[in-house]
Amino acid sequence: MNQLPYWLFASLLLVCAVLYVGIRAYRIFLTRFERERRNVQQMSELHLATIEALARAIEAKDGTEVNYIHSVQLYGTAIGCAIGL
């Protein structure tokens, strides 16, 4: 009966262990990265909502054109897209 040498078996076992640890660490990294990405997205949306609320409050108090802030936002977005932002 032909058996694997001890060093080959140990090497295969070591390679499997290293691969398992590497794959596991990569999955943990991806999970944390995705969670952080969602957190950044939520914070960005919250900041935008806060700025819009402040702008609307100023607009209401100032009595300027009703859609002035919205039109400035649209123009800013169009300019940003035009220059590649």
PyMOL Python script that loads the backbone (N, CA, C, O; Angstrom):
from pymol import cmd

cmd.read_pdbstr("""\
ATOM      1  N   MET A   1       0.837  -1.172   0.000  1.00  0.00           N
ATOM      2  CA  MET A   1       0.000   0.000   0.000  1.00  0.00           C
ATOM      3  C   MET A   1       0.889   1.245   0.000  1.00  0.00           C
ATOM      4  O   MET A   1       1.820   1.361   0.797  1.00  0.00           O
ATOM      5  N   ASN A   2       0.584   2.168  -0.904  1.00  0.00           N
ATOM      6  CA  ASN A   2       1.394   3.362  -1.059  1.00  0.00           C
ATOM      7  C   ASN A   2       0.813   4.467  -0.181  1.00  0.00           C
ATOM      8  O   ASN A   2      -0.327   4.886  -0.386  1.00  0.00           O
ATOM      9  N   GLN A   3       1.587   4.942   0.794  1.00  0.00           N
ATOM     10  CA  GLN A   3       1.121   5.977   1.699  1.00  0.00           C
ATOM     11  C   GLN A   3       1.841   7.290   1.401  1.00  0.00           C
ATOM     12  O   GLN A   3       2.955   7.304   0.877  1.00  0.00           O
ATOM     13  N   LEU A   4       1.178   8.387   1.749  1.00  0.00           N
ATOM     14  CA  LEU A   4       1.803   9.693   1.603  1.00  0.00           C
ATOM     15  C   LEU A   4       2.881   9.854   2.664  1.00  0.00           C
ATOM     16  O   LEU A   4       2.700   9.436   3.808  1.00  0.00           O
ATOM     17  N   PRO A   5       3.971  10.442   2.298  1.00  0.00           N
ATOM     18  CA  PRO A   5       4.992  10.707   3.314  1.00  0.00           C
ATOM     19  C   PRO A   5       4.457  11.702   4.348  1.00  0.00           C
ATOM     20  O   PRO A   5       3.591  12.528   4.059  1.00  0.00           O
ATOM     21  N   TYR A   6       4.993  11.595   5.539  1.00  0.00           N
ATOM     22  CA  TYR A   6       4.538  12.436   6.647  1.00  0.00           C
ATOM     23  C   TYR A   6       4.693  13.919   6.314  1.00  0.00           C
ATOM     24  O   TYR A   6       3.783  14.701   6.592  1.00  0.00           O
ATOM     25  N   TRP A   7       5.810  14.326   5.730  1.00  0.00           N
ATOM     26  CA  TRP A   7       6.052  15.744   5.449  1.00  0.00           C
ATOM     27  C   TRP A   7       5.068  16.290   4.422  1.00  0.00           C
ATOM     28  O   TRP A   7       4.694  17.461   4.491  1.00  0.00           O
ATOM     29  N   LEU A   8       4.638  15.451   3.461  1.00  0.00           N
ATOM     30  CA  LEU A   8       3.670  15.884   2.459  1.00  0.00           C
ATOM     31  C   LEU A   8       2.299  16.086   3.098  1.00  0.00           C
ATOM     32  O   LEU A   8       1.605  17.061   2.810  1.00  0.00           O
ATOM     33  N   PHE A   9       1.921  15.156   3.964  1.00  0.00           N
ATOM     34  CA  PHE A   9       0.649  15.274   4.671  1.00  0.00           C
ATOM     35  C   PHE A   9       0.648  16.525   5.555  1.00  0.00           C
ATOM     36  O   PHE A   9      -0.339  17.259   5.584  1.00  0.00           O
ATOM     37  N   ALA A  10       1.734  16.768   6.266  1.00  0.00           N
ATOM     38  CA  ALA A  10       1.834  17.938   7.131  1.00  0.00           C
ATOM     39  C   ALA A  10       1.812  19.220   6.306  1.00  0.00           C
ATOM     40  O   ALA A  10       1.203  20.209   6.712  1.00  0.00           O
ATOM     41  N   SER A  11       2.466  19.209   5.162  1.00  0.00           N
ATOM     42  CA  SER A  11       2.474  20.384   4.294  1.00  0.00           C
ATOM     43  C   SER A  11       1.078  20.692   3.755  1.00  0.00           C
ATOM     44  O   SER A  11       0.655  21.848   3.725  1.00  0.00           O
ATOM     45  N   LEU A  12       0.372  19.651   3.333  1.00  0.00           N
ATOM     46  CA  LEU A  12      -0.993  19.847   2.848  1.00  0.00           C
ATOM     47  C   LEU A  12      -1.893  20.386   3.946  1.00  0.00           C
ATOM     48  O   LEU A  12      -2.711  21.275   3.706  1.00  0.00           O
ATOM     49  N   LEU A  13      -1.745  19.858   5.132  1.00  0.00           N
ATOM     50  CA  LEU A  13      -2.531  20.321   6.267  1.00  0.00           C
ATOM     51  C   LEU A  13      -2.224  21.788   6.572  1.00  0.00           C
ATOM     52  O   LEU A  13      -3.136  22.568   6.849  1.00  0.00           O
ATOM     53  N   LEU A  14      -0.965  22.160   6.523  1.00  0.00           N
ATOM     54  CA  LEU A  14      -0.565  23.544   6.781  1.00  0.00           C
ATOM     55  C   LEU A  14      -1.107  24.480   5.705  1.00  0.00           C
ATOM     56  O   LEU A  14      -1.595  25.566   6.020  1.00  0.00           O
ATOM     57  N   VAL A  15      -1.028  24.074   4.448  1.00  0.00           N
ATOM     58  CA  VAL A  15      -1.551  24.895   3.356  1.00  0.00           C
ATOM     59  C   VAL A  15      -3.059  25.082   3.497  1.00  0.00           C
ATOM     60  O   VAL A  15      -3.574  26.182   3.294  1.00  0.00           O
ATOM     61  N   CYS A  16      -3.755  24.024   3.840  1.00  0.00           N
ATOM     62  CA  CYS A  16      -5.210  24.126   4.038  1.00  0.00           C
ATOM     63  C   CYS A  16      -5.546  25.074   5.190  1.00  0.00           C
ATOM     64  O   CYS A  16      -6.481  25.868   5.090  1.00  0.00           O
ATOM     65  N   ALA A  17      -4.796  24.992   6.265  1.00  0.00           N
ATOM     66  CA  ALA A  17      -5.037  25.871   7.407  1.00  0.00           C
ATOM     67  C   ALA A  17      -4.785  27.328   7.029  1.00  0.00           C
ATOM     68  O   ALA A  17      -5.565  28.206   7.398  1.00  0.00           O
ATOM     69  N   VAL A  18      -3.718  27.589   6.307  1.00  0.00           N
ATOM     70  CA  VAL A  18      -3.404  28.962   5.898  1.00  0.00           C
ATOM     71  C   VAL A  18      -4.479  29.487   4.949  1.00  0.00           C
ATOM     72  O   VAL A  18      -4.898  30.638   5.074  1.00  0.00           O
ATOM     73  N   LEU A  19      -4.926  28.671   4.013  1.00  0.00           N
ATOM     74  CA  LEU A  19      -5.991  29.085   3.095  1.00  0.00           C
ATOM     75  C   LEU A  19      -7.281  29.382   3.838  1.00  0.00           C
ATOM     76  O   LEU A  19      -7.960  30.366   3.542  1.00  0.00           O
ATOM     77  N   TYR A  20      -7.622  28.535   4.802  1.00  0.00           N
ATOM     78  CA  TYR A  20      -8.840  28.747   5.584  1.00  0.00           C
ATOM     79  C   TYR A  20      -8.767  30.071   6.342  1.00  0.00           C
ATOM     80  O   TYR A  20      -9.722  30.847   6.325  1.00  0.00           O
ATOM     81  N   VAL A  21      -7.653  30.331   7.000  1.00  0.00           N
ATOM     82  CA  VAL A  21      -7.497  31.571   7.756  1.00  0.00           C
ATOM     83  C   VAL A  21      -7.545  32.776   6.818  1.00  0.00           C
ATOM     84  O   VAL A  21      -8.158  33.791   7.148  1.00  0.00           O
ATOM     85  N   GLY A  22      -6.914  32.675   5.673  1.00  0.00           N
ATOM     86  CA  GLY A  22      -6.927  33.774   4.708  1.00  0.00           C
ATOM     87  C   GLY A  22      -8.322  34.069   4.187  1.00  0.00           C
ATOM     88  O   GLY A  22      -8.723  35.231   4.118  1.00  0.00           O
ATOM     89  N   ILE A  23      -9.054  33.049   3.824  1.00  0.00           N
ATOM     90  CA  ILE A  23     -10.411  33.230   3.320  1.00  0.00           C
ATOM     91  C   ILE A  23     -11.317  33.787   4.407  1.00  0.00           C
ATOM     92  O   ILE A  23     -12.136  34.669   4.148  1.00  0.00           O
ATOM     93  N   ARG A  24     -11.173  33.283   5.598  1.00  0.00           N
ATOM     94  CA  ARG A  24     -11.982  33.768   6.730  1.00  0.00           C
ATOM     95  C   ARG A  24     -11.683  35.245   7.011  1.00  0.00           C
ATOM     96  O   ARG A  24     -12.610  36.028   7.220  1.00  0.00           O
ATOM     97  N   ALA A  25     -10.426  35.629   7.018  1.00  0.00           N
ATOM     98  CA  ALA A  25     -10.052  37.027   7.255  1.00  0.00           C
ATOM     99  C   ALA A  25     -10.594  37.923   6.147  1.00  0.00           C
ATOM    100  O   ALA A  25     -11.047  39.035   6.418  1.00  0.00           O
ATOM    101  N   TYR A  26     -10.551  37.457   4.916  1.00  0.00           N
ATOM    102  CA  TYR A  26     -11.064  38.237   3.796  1.00  0.00           C
ATOM    103  C   TYR A  26     -12.569  38.454   3.915  1.00  0.00           C
ATOM    104  O   TYR A  26     -13.064  39.546   3.636  1.00  0.00           O
ATOM    105  N   ARG A  27     -13.295  37.425   4.326  1.00  0.00           N
ATOM    106  CA  ARG A  27     -14.744  37.559   4.512  1.00  0.00           C
ATOM    107  C   ARG A  27     -15.061  38.533   5.636  1.00  0.00           C
ATOM    108  O   ARG A  27     -15.988  39.334   5.515  1.00  0.00           O
ATOM    109  N   ILE A  28     -14.316  38.476   6.710  1.00  0.00           N
ATOM    110  CA  ILE A  28     -14.518  39.426   7.810  1.00  0.00           C
ATOM    111  C   ILE A  28     -14.244  40.845   7.327  1.00  0.00           C
ATOM    112  O   ILE A  28     -14.987  41.772   7.647  1.00  0.00           O
ATOM    113  N   PHE A  29     -13.164  41.008   6.550  1.00  0.00           N
ATOM    114  CA  PHE A  29     -12.836  42.324   5.995  1.00  0.00           C
ATOM    115  C   PHE A  29     -13.975  42.841   5.126  1.00  0.00           C
ATOM    116  O   PHE A  29     -14.372  43.999   5.255  1.00  0.00           O
ATOM    117  N   LEU A  30     -14.507  41.996   4.240  1.00  0.00           N
ATOM    118  CA  LEU A  30     -15.594  42.428   3.360  1.00  0.00           C
ATOM    119  C   LEU A  30     -16.838  42.816   4.155  1.00  0.00           C
ATOM    120  O   LEU A  30     -17.506  43.795   3.825  1.00  0.00           O
ATOM    121  N   THR A  31     -17.147  42.053   5.198  1.00  0.00           N
ATOM    122  CA  THR A  31     -18.308  42.362   6.029  1.00  0.00           C
ATOM    123  C   THR A  31     -18.137  43.719   6.703  1.00  0.00           C
ATOM    124  O   THR A  31     -19.058  44.535   6.702  1.00  0.00           O
ATOM    125  N   ARG A  32     -16.975  43.959   7.272  1.00  0.00           N
ATOM    126  CA  ARG A  32     -16.727  45.239   7.938  1.00  0.00           C
ATOM    127  C   ARG A  32     -16.714  46.385   6.928  1.00  0.00           C
ATOM    128  O   ARG A  32     -17.225  47.469   7.210  1.00  0.00           O
ATOM    129  N   PHE A  33     -16.140  46.151   5.773  1.00  0.00           N
ATOM    130  CA  PHE A  33     -16.090  47.184   4.739  1.00  0.00           C
ATOM    131  C   PHE A  33     -17.501  47.567   4.293  1.00  0.00           C
ATOM    132  O   PHE A  33     -17.806  48.750   4.141  1.00  0.00           O
ATOM    133  N   GLU A  34     -18.350  46.580   4.085  1.00  0.00           N
ATOM    134  CA  GLU A  34     -19.730  46.842   3.660  1.00  0.00           C
ATOM    135  C   GLU A  34     -20.491  47.588   4.749  1.00  0.00           C
ATOM    136  O   GLU A  34     -21.251  48.508   4.447  1.00  0.00           O
ATOM    137  N   ARG A  35     -20.302  47.213   5.990  1.00  0.00           N
ATOM    138  CA  ARG A  35     -20.964  47.898   7.101  1.00  0.00           C
ATOM    139  C   ARG A  35     -20.501  49.354   7.174  1.00  0.00           C
ATOM    140  O   ARG A  35     -21.312  50.256   7.388  1.00  0.00           O
ATOM    141  N   GLU A  36     -19.212  49.580   6.997  1.00  0.00           N
ATOM    142  CA  GLU A  36     -18.670  50.943   7.033  1.00  0.00           C
ATOM    143  C   GLU A  36     -19.181  51.753   5.845  1.00  0.00           C
ATOM    144  O   GLU A  36     -19.466  52.943   5.985  1.00  0.00           O
ATOM    145  N   ARG A  37     -19.299  51.128   4.690  1.00  0.00           N
ATOM    146  CA  ARG A  37     -19.827  51.816   3.513  1.00  0.00           C
ATOM    147  C   ARG A  37     -21.274  52.256   3.733  1.00  0.00           C
ATOM    148  O   ARG A  37     -21.652  53.374   3.382  1.00  0.00           O
ATOM    149  N   ARG A  38     -22.078  51.362   4.318  1.00  0.00           N
ATOM    150  CA  ARG A  38     -23.469  51.725   4.624  1.00  0.00           C
ATOM    151  C   ARG A  38     -23.534  52.867   5.636  1.00  0.00           C
ATOM    152  O   ARG A  38     -24.369  53.763   5.519  1.00  0.00           O
ATOM    153  N   ASN A  39     -22.647  52.826   6.627  1.00  0.00           N
ATOM    154  CA  ASN A  39     -22.610  53.868   7.637  1.00  0.00           C
ATOM    155  C   ASN A  39     -22.256  55.215   7.010  1.00  0.00           C
ATOM    156  O   ASN A  39     -22.869  56.232   7.335  1.00  0.00           O
ATOM    157  N   VAL A  40     -21.281  55.225   6.124  1.00  0.00           N
ATOM    158  CA  VAL A  40     -20.890  56.463   5.448  1.00  0.00           C
ATOM    159  C   VAL A  40     -22.043  56.985   4.588  1.00  0.00           C
ATOM    160  O   VAL A  40     -22.294  58.190   4.544  1.00  0.00           O
ATOM    161  N   GLN A  41     -22.732  56.084   3.915  1.00  0.00           N
ATOM    162  CA  GLN A  41     -23.876  56.477   3.087  1.00  0.00           C
ATOM    163  C   GLN A  41     -24.973  57.099   3.946  1.00  0.00           C
ATOM    164  O   GLN A  41     -25.536  58.130   3.578  1.00  0.00           O
ATOM    165  N   GLN A  42     -25.280  56.486   5.081  1.00  0.00           N
ATOM    166  CA  GLN A  42     -26.305  57.021   5.971  1.00  0.00           C
ATOM    167  C   GLN A  42     -25.906  58.386   6.524  1.00  0.00           C
ATOM    168  O   GLN A  42     -26.740  59.287   6.621  1.00  0.00           O
ATOM    169  N   MET A  43     -24.635  58.539   6.887  1.00  0.00           N
ATOM    170  CA  MET A  43     -24.170  59.821   7.403  1.00  0.00           C
ATOM    171  C   MET A  43     -24.241  60.895   6.319  1.00  0.00           C
ATOM    172  O   MET A  43     -24.598  62.040   6.599  1.00  0.00           O
ATOM    173  N   SER A  44     -23.908  60.533   5.102  1.00  0.00           N
ATOM    174  CA  SER A  44     -23.988  61.473   3.989  1.00  0.00           C
ATOM    175  C   SER A  44     -25.429  61.929   3.772  1.00  0.00           C
ATOM    176  O   SER A  44     -25.684  63.118   3.579  1.00  0.00           O
ATOM    177  N   GLU A  45     -26.361  60.994   3.803  1.00  0.00           N
ATOM    178  CA  GLU A  45     -27.773  61.332   3.641  1.00  0.00           C
ATOM    179  C   GLU A  45     -28.258  62.209   4.789  1.00  0.00           C
ATOM    180  O   GLU A  45     -29.040  63.136   4.580  1.00  0.00           O
ATOM    181  N   LEU A  46     -27.796  61.917   6.000  1.00  0.00           N
ATOM    182  CA  LEU A  46     -28.181  62.720   7.157  1.00  0.00           C
ATOM    183  C   LEU A  46     -27.635  64.140   7.049  1.00  0.00           C
ATOM    184  O   LEU A  46     -28.340  65.100   7.358  1.00  0.00           O
ATOM    185  N   HIS A  47     -26.384  64.279   6.612  1.00  0.00           N
ATOM    186  CA  HIS A  47     -25.809  65.612   6.443  1.00  0.00           C
ATOM    187  C   HIS A  47     -26.571  66.403   5.375  1.00  0.00           C
ATOM    188  O   HIS A  47     -26.855  67.587   5.556  1.00  0.00           O
ATOM    189  N   LEU A  48     -26.894  65.751   4.283  1.00  0.00           N
ATOM    190  CA  LEU A  48     -27.635  66.414   3.223  1.00  0.00           C
ATOM    191  C   LEU A  48     -29.010  66.856   3.716  1.00  0.00           C
ATOM    192  O   LEU A  48     -29.447  67.970   3.428  1.00  0.00           O
ATOM    193  N   ALA A  49     -29.686  65.990   4.452  1.00  0.00           N
ATOM    194  CA  ALA A  49     -31.006  66.335   4.986  1.00  0.00           C
ATOM    195  C   ALA A  49     -30.907  67.501   5.970  1.00  0.00           C
ATOM    196  O   ALA A  49     -31.780  68.369   5.992  1.00  0.00           O
ATOM    197  N   THR A  50     -29.864  67.524   6.772  1.00  0.00           N
ATOM    198  CA  THR A  50     -29.675  68.623   7.724  1.00  0.00           C
ATOM    199  C   THR A  50     -29.441  69.944   6.995  1.00  0.00           C
ATOM    200  O   THR A  50     -30.024  70.968   7.350  1.00  0.00           O
ATOM    201  N   ILE A  51     -28.590  69.914   5.980  1.00  0.00           N
ATOM    202  CA  ILE A  51     -28.317  71.129   5.212  1.00  0.00           C
ATOM    203  C   ILE A  51     -29.574  71.611   4.500  1.00  0.00           C
ATOM    204  O   ILE A  51     -29.843  72.811   4.463  1.00  0.00           O
ATOM    205  N   GLU A  52     -30.343  70.691   3.937  1.00  0.00           N
ATOM    206  CA  GLU A  52     -31.577  71.081   3.265  1.00  0.00           C
ATOM    207  C   GLU A  52     -32.569  71.680   4.247  1.00  0.00           C
ATOM    208  O   GLU A  52     -33.242  72.660   3.928  1.00  0.00           O
ATOM    209  N   ALA A  53     -32.667  71.097   5.450  1.00  0.00           N
ATOM    210  CA  ALA A  53     -33.577  71.635   6.453  1.00  0.00           C
ATOM    211  C   ALA A  53     -33.161  73.039   6.877  1.00  0.00           C
ATOM    212  O   ALA A  53     -34.009  73.920   7.026  1.00  0.00           O
ATOM    213  N   LEU A  54     -31.859  73.252   7.073  1.00  0.00           N
ATOM    214  CA  LEU A  54     -31.382  74.584   7.427  1.00  0.00           C
ATOM    215  C   LEU A  54     -31.630  75.581   6.294  1.00  0.00           C
ATOM    216  O   LEU A  54     -32.023  76.722   6.539  1.00  0.00           O
ATOM    217  N   ALA A  55     -31.401  75.149   5.068  1.00  0.00           N
ATOM    218  CA  ALA A  55     -31.629  76.031   3.924  1.00  0.00           C
ATOM    219  C   ALA A  55     -33.105  76.397   3.809  1.00  0.00           C
ATOM    220  O   ALA A  55     -33.437  77.548   3.524  1.00  0.00           O
ATOM    221  N   ARG A  56     -33.971  75.452   4.023  1.00  0.00           N
ATOM    222  CA  ARG A  56     -35.413  75.730   3.950  1.00  0.00           C
ATOM    223  C   ARG A  56     -35.846  76.662   5.082  1.00  0.00           C
ATOM    224  O   ARG A  56     -36.702  77.525   4.887  1.00  0.00           O
ATOM    225  N   ALA A  57     -35.256  76.485   6.258  1.00  0.00           N
ATOM    226  CA  ALA A  57     -35.588  77.379   7.365  1.00  0.00           C
ATOM    227  C   ALA A  57     -35.151  78.808   7.056  1.00  0.00           C
ATOM    228  O   ALA A  57     -35.885  79.762   7.314  1.00  0.00           O
ATOM    229  N   ILE A  58     -33.953  78.942   6.504  1.00  0.00           N
ATOM    230  CA  ILE A  58     -33.467  80.279   6.130  1.00  0.00           C
ATOM    231  C   ILE A  58     -34.338  80.860   5.025  1.00  0.00           C
ATOM    232  O   ILE A  58     -34.671  82.045   5.042  1.00  0.00           O
ATOM    233  N   GLU A  59     -34.700  80.029   4.078  1.00  0.00           N
ATOM    234  CA  GLU A  59     -35.539  80.464   2.963  1.00  0.00           C
ATOM    235  C   GLU A  59     -36.902  80.929   3.467  1.00  0.00           C
ATOM    236  O   GLU A  59     -37.427  81.941   3.004  1.00  0.00           O
ATOM    237  N   ALA A  60     -37.475  80.189   4.415  1.00  0.00           N
ATOM    238  CA  ALA A  60     -38.784  80.547   4.946  1.00  0.00           C
ATOM    239  C   ALA A  60     -38.711  81.863   5.722  1.00  0.00           C
ATOM    240  O   ALA A  60     -39.621  82.688   5.640  1.00  0.00           O
ATOM    241  N   LYS A  61     -37.647  82.051   6.459  1.00  0.00           N
ATOM    242  CA  LYS A  61     -37.502  83.276   7.249  1.00  0.00           C
ATOM    243  C   LYS A  61     -37.184  84.473   6.354  1.00  0.00           C
ATOM    244  O   LYS A  61     -37.668  85.580   6.592  1.00  0.00           O
ATOM    245  N   ASP A  62     -36.374  84.247   5.334  1.00  0.00           N
ATOM    246  CA  ASP A  62     -35.933  85.326   4.469  1.00  0.00           C
ATOM    247  C   ASP A  62     -37.034  85.785   3.518  1.00  0.00           C
ATOM    248  O   ASP A  62     -37.095  86.962   3.164  1.00  0.00           O
ATOM    249  N   GLY A  63     -37.896  84.874   3.106  1.00  0.00           N
ATOM    250  CA  GLY A  63     -38.990  85.217   2.208  1.00  0.00           C
ATOM    251  C   GLY A  63     -38.568  85.337   0.761  1.00  0.00           C
ATOM    252  O   GLY A  63     -39.244  85.993  -0.032  1.00  0.00           O
ATOM    253  N   THR A  64     -37.436  84.699   0.399  1.00  0.00           N
ATOM    254  CA  THR A  64     -37.009  84.733  -0.994  1.00  0.00           C
ATOM    255  C   THR A  64     -37.874  83.791  -1.817  1.00  0.00           C
ATOM    256  O   THR A  64     -38.843  83.214  -1.325  1.00  0.00           O
ATOM    257  N   GLU A  65     -37.504  83.654  -3.060  1.00  0.00           N
ATOM    258  CA  GLU A  65     -38.244  82.789  -3.973  1.00  0.00           C
ATOM    259  C   GLU A  65     -38.417  81.394  -3.366  1.00  0.00           C
ATOM    260  O   GLU A  65     -37.495  80.869  -2.741  1.00  0.00           O
ATOM    261  N   VAL A  66     -39.578  80.805  -3.548  1.00  0.00           N
ATOM    262  CA  VAL A  66     -39.912  79.540  -2.899  1.00  0.00           C
ATOM    263  C   VAL A  66     -38.961  78.423  -3.302  1.00  0.00           C
ATOM    264  O   VAL A  66     -38.524  77.663  -2.438  1.00  0.00           O
ATOM    265  N   ASN A  67     -38.633  78.299  -4.550  1.00  0.00           N
ATOM    266  CA  ASN A  67     -37.798  77.194  -5.023  1.00  0.00           C
ATOM    267  C   ASN A  67     -36.358  77.615  -5.284  1.00  0.00           C
ATOM    268  O   ASN A  67     -35.642  76.932  -6.016  1.00  0.00           O
ATOM    269  N   TYR A  68     -35.927  78.716  -4.706  1.00  0.00           N
ATOM    270  CA  TYR A  68     -34.585  79.224  -4.953  1.00  0.00           C
ATOM    271  C   TYR A  68     -33.518  78.207  -4.562  1.00  0.00           C
ATOM    272  O   TYR A  68     -32.605  77.937  -5.342  1.00  0.00           O
ATOM    273  N   ILE A  69     -33.624  77.645  -3.369  1.00  0.00           N
ATOM    274  CA  ILE A  69     -32.629  76.678  -2.889  1.00  0.00           C
ATOM    275  C   ILE A  69     -32.605  75.450  -3.790  1.00  0.00           C
ATOM    276  O   ILE A  69     -31.539  74.922  -4.109  1.00  0.00           O
ATOM    277  N   HIS A  70     -33.782  75.003  -4.194  1.00  0.00           N
ATOM    278  CA  HIS A  70     -33.853  73.826  -5.068  1.00  0.00           C
ATOM    279  C   HIS A  70     -33.211  74.117  -6.423  1.00  0.00           C
ATOM    280  O   HIS A  70     -32.498  73.272  -6.964  1.00  0.00           O
ATOM    281  N   SER A  71     -33.460  75.306  -6.973  1.00  0.00           N
ATOM    282  CA  SER A  71     -32.866  75.626  -8.274  1.00  0.00           C
ATOM    283  C   SER A  71     -31.348  75.763  -8.168  1.00  0.00           C
ATOM    284  O   SER A  71     -30.627  75.356  -9.079  1.00  0.00           O
ATOM    285  N   VAL A  72     -30.856  76.333  -7.061  1.00  0.00           N
ATOM    286  CA  VAL A  72     -29.405  76.421  -6.856  1.00  0.00           C
ATOM    287  C   VAL A  72     -28.807  75.022  -6.757  1.00  0.00           C
ATOM    288  O   VAL A  72     -27.727  74.761  -7.287  1.00  0.00           O
ATOM    289  N   GLN A  73     -29.516  74.124  -6.074  1.00  0.00           N
ATOM    290  CA  GLN A  73     -29.053  72.742  -5.950  1.00  0.00           C
ATOM    291  C   GLN A  73     -28.979  72.081  -7.327  1.00  0.00           C
ATOM    292  O   GLN A  73     -28.007  71.391  -7.630  1.00  0.00           O
ATOM    293  N   LEU A  74     -29.981  72.285  -8.146  1.00  0.00           N
ATOM    294  CA  LEU A  74     -29.985  71.696  -9.497  1.00  0.00           C
ATOM    295  C   LEU A  74     -28.852  72.265 -10.354  1.00  0.00           C
ATOM    296  O   LEU A  74     -28.175  71.517 -11.060  1.00  0.00           O
ATOM    297  N   TYR A  75     -28.642  73.580 -10.295  1.00  0.00           N
ATOM    298  CA  TYR A  75     -27.558  74.177 -11.061  1.00  0.00           C
ATOM    299  C   TYR A  75     -26.200  73.684 -10.594  1.00  0.00           C
ATOM    300  O   TYR A  75     -25.320  73.398 -11.407  1.00  0.00           O
ATOM    301  N   GLY A  76     -26.033  73.584  -9.278  1.00  0.00           N
ATOM    302  CA  GLY A  76     -24.771  73.073  -8.723  1.00  0.00           C
ATOM    303  C   GLY A  76     -24.495  71.647  -9.157  1.00  0.00           C
ATOM    304  O   GLY A  76     -23.366  71.297  -9.501  1.00  0.00           O
ATOM    305  N   THR A  77     -25.535  70.829  -9.138  1.00  0.00           N
ATOM    306  CA  THR A  77     -25.392  69.443  -9.572  1.00  0.00           C
ATOM    307  C   THR A  77     -25.049  69.370 -11.056  1.00  0.00           C
ATOM    308  O   THR A  77     -24.198  68.576 -11.459  1.00  0.00           O
ATOM    309  N   ALA A  78     -25.705  70.191 -11.870  1.00  0.00           N
ATOM    310  CA  ALA A  78     -25.427  70.187 -13.307  1.00  0.00           C
ATOM    311  C   ALA A  78     -23.999  70.639 -13.590  1.00  0.00           C
ATOM    312  O   ALA A  78     -23.332  70.072 -14.455  1.00  0.00           O
ATOM    313  N   ILE A  79     -23.527  71.648 -12.873  1.00  0.00           N
ATOM    314  CA  ILE A  79     -22.156  72.117 -13.073  1.00  0.00           C
ATOM    315  C   ILE A  79     -21.166  71.035 -12.640  1.00  0.00           C
ATOM    316  O   ILE A  79     -20.167  70.793 -13.317  1.00  0.00           O
ATOM    317  N   GLY A  80     -21.450  70.385 -11.504  1.00  0.00           N
ATOM    318  CA  GLY A  80     -20.582  69.312 -11.037  1.00  0.00           C
ATOM    319  C   GLY A  80     -20.499  68.164 -12.041  1.00  0.00           C
ATOM    320  O   GLY A  80     -19.422  67.621 -12.287  1.00  0.00           O
ATOM    321  N   CYS A  81     -21.633  67.804 -12.613  1.00  0.00           N
ATOM    322  CA  CYS A  81     -21.625  66.731 -13.624  1.00  0.00           C
ATOM    323  C   CYS A  81     -20.868  67.163 -14.867  1.00  0.00           C
ATOM    324  O   CYS A  81     -20.172  66.361 -15.490  1.00  0.00           O
ATOM    325  N   ALA A  82     -21.007  68.441 -15.229  1.00  0.00           N
ATOM    326  CA  ALA A  82     -20.340  68.926 -16.436  1.00  0.00           C
ATOM    327  C   ALA A  82     -18.814  68.908 -16.295  1.00  0.00           C
ATOM    328  O   ALA A  82     -18.099  68.700 -17.275  1.00  0.00           O
ATOM    329  N   ILE A  83     -18.322  69.128 -15.074  1.00  0.00           N
ATOM    330  CA  ILE A  83     -16.858  69.132 -14.891  1.00  0.00           C
ATOM    331  C   ILE A  83     -16.326  67.790 -14.417  1.00  0.00           C
ATOM    332  O   ILE A  83     -15.140  67.646 -14.120  1.00  0.00           O
ATOM    333  N   GLY A  84     -17.223  66.804 -14.350  1.00  0.00           N
ATOM    334  CA  GLY A  84     -16.779  65.444 -14.075  1.00  0.00           C
ATOM    335  C   GLY A  84     -16.717  65.046 -12.608  1.00  0.00           C
ATOM    336  O   GLY A  84     -15.996  64.112 -12.257  1.00  0.00           O
ATOM    337  N   LEU A  85     -17.456  65.734 -11.744  1.00  0.00           N
ATOM    338  CA  LEU A  85     -17.477  65.355 -10.329  1.00  0.00           C
ATOM    339  C   LEU A  85     -18.528  64.297 -10.070  1.00  0.00           C
ATOM    340  O   LEU A  85     -18.692  63.854  -8.933  1.00  0.00           O
TER     341      LEU A  85
END
""", "prot")
cmd.dss("prot")
cmd.show_as("cartoon", "prot")
cmd.util.cbc("prot")
cmd.orient("prot")
